[in-house]
Amino acid sequence: MARARPGFAKMAGCFPTQASMTDPVEPLVVDLLEWIDRQPRLYSEVLAVWRTSCPRLPVWEEANGRGYVERRHQPGSEAFVLLSASGRRHLHARRQSPGTIGA
């Protein structure tokens, strides 16, 4: 019979379960959406400010993957980034329930 390590049983309840863990990127995604919502941003500006090589905090990549942002480009000008309808709804929902950031 395997013997438990001393102190491990006491610590077992100290760690959140998978179901209760929060999304660490969510508050940053909301920050990005709020920043873009103030005015359309140049695509190059968004990437310079929000793109990351950190695999644990992919803010731009996460917002883009969730469909919260869209790029618009007209020939002869640089692409702009705006909130999509989904991003606008998500931001509105977060503003209505400020205590749910990260929930």
C-alpha positions as CSV (number, residue, x, y, z in Angstrom):
1,M,0.0,0.0,0.0
2,A,1.4,3.4,-1.0
3,R,1.9,5.8,1.8
4,A,0.9,9.4,1.5
5,R,3.6,12.1,1.8
6,P,3.4,14.0,5.1
7,G,1.4,17.2,4.8
8,F,0.0,16.3,1.4
9,A,-3.5,15.5,2.7
10,K,-3.6,19.0,4.4
11,M,-2.7,20.7,1.1
12,A,-5.0,18.7,-1.1
13,G,-8.0,21.1,-0.5
14,C,-5.9,24.2,-1.1
15,F,-5.7,24.0,-4.8
16,P,-8.6,25.0,-7.1
17,T,-10.2,22.3,-9.1
18,Q,-10.3,22.4,-12.9
19,A,-13.9,23.5,-12.8
20,S,-13.2,26.5,-10.6
21,M,-10.1,27.8,-12.2
22,T,-10.4,31.2,-13.9
23,D,-9.1,32.1,-17.3
24,P,-6.0,34.3,-16.7
25,V,-6.2,35.8,-20.2
26,E,-9.9,37.0,-19.9
27,P,-9.2,40.3,-18.1
28,L,-6.5,41.1,-20.6
29,V,-8.8,40.3,-23.5
30,V,-11.4,42.7,-22.1
31,D,-8.7,45.3,-21.8
32,L,-7.8,44.8,-25.4
33,L,-11.5,45.1,-26.4
34,E,-11.9,48.3,-24.4
35,W,-8.8,49.8,-26.0
36,I,-10.0,49.0,-29.6
37,D,-13.6,50.1,-28.7
38,R,-12.3,53.7,-28.0
39,Q,-11.3,54.0,-31.7
40,P,-10.4,51.8,-34.6
41,R,-6.7,50.9,-34.4
42,L,-4.1,50.2,-37.1
43,Y,-3.4,46.6,-37.4
44,S,0.4,47.2,-37.0
45,E,-0.3,49.2,-33.8
46,V,-2.4,46.4,-32.4
47,L,0.2,43.8,-33.1
48,A,3.0,46.0,-31.7
49,V,1.1,46.5,-28.5
50,W,-0.8,43.3,-27.9
51,R,0.9,40.4,-29.7
52,T,3.0,38.3,-27.5
53,S,5.4,35.4,-27.8
54,C,4.4,34.2,-24.3
55,P,2.3,31.0,-24.8
56,R,0.5,31.6,-21.5
57,L,-0.8,35.1,-22.3
58,P,-1.9,35.1,-26.0
59,V,-4.1,38.2,-25.7
60,W,-4.3,39.2,-29.3
61,E,-4.4,35.6,-30.5
62,E,-7.2,34.7,-28.0
63,A,-9.4,37.7,-28.9
64,N,-8.9,37.0,-32.6
65,G,-9.6,33.3,-32.2
66,R,-12.8,34.0,-30.2
67,G,-14.0,36.2,-33.1
68,Y,-14.0,39.4,-31.0
69,V,-12.1,41.4,-33.5
70,E,-12.0,41.9,-37.2
71,R,-9.6,43.4,-39.7
72,R,-10.7,45.8,-42.4
73,H,-8.5,46.8,-45.3
74,Q,-9.1,49.2,-48.1
75,P,-6.6,49.1,-51.0
76,G,-3.9,51.7,-50.6
77,S,-4.3,52.0,-46.8
78,E,-3.2,50.0,-43.8
79,A,-5.6,47.6,-42.3
80,F,-7.6,48.6,-39.2
81,V,-8.8,46.5,-36.3
82,L,-12.3,46.9,-35.0
83,L,-14.6,45.0,-32.6
84,S,-16.8,42.4,-34.2
85,A,-20.4,42.1,-33.3
86,S,-19.4,39.2,-31.0
87,G,-16.6,41.3,-29.4
88,R,-19.0,44.2,-28.8
89,R,-21.6,41.9,-27.1
90,H,-18.8,40.3,-25.0
91,L,-17.5,43.7,-23.9
92,H,-21.1,44.9,-23.2
93,A,-21.8,41.8,-21.0
94,R,-18.5,42.3,-19.1
95,R,-19.4,46.0,-18.5
96,Q,-22.8,45.0,-17.2
97,S,-21.3,42.4,-14.8
98,P,-17.9,43.8,-13.6
99,G,-17.5,41.1,-11.0
100,T,-17.4,38.4,-13.6
101,I,-14.1,39.3,-15.2
102,G,-12.1,36.1,-15.2
103,A,-15.1,34.0,-14.2
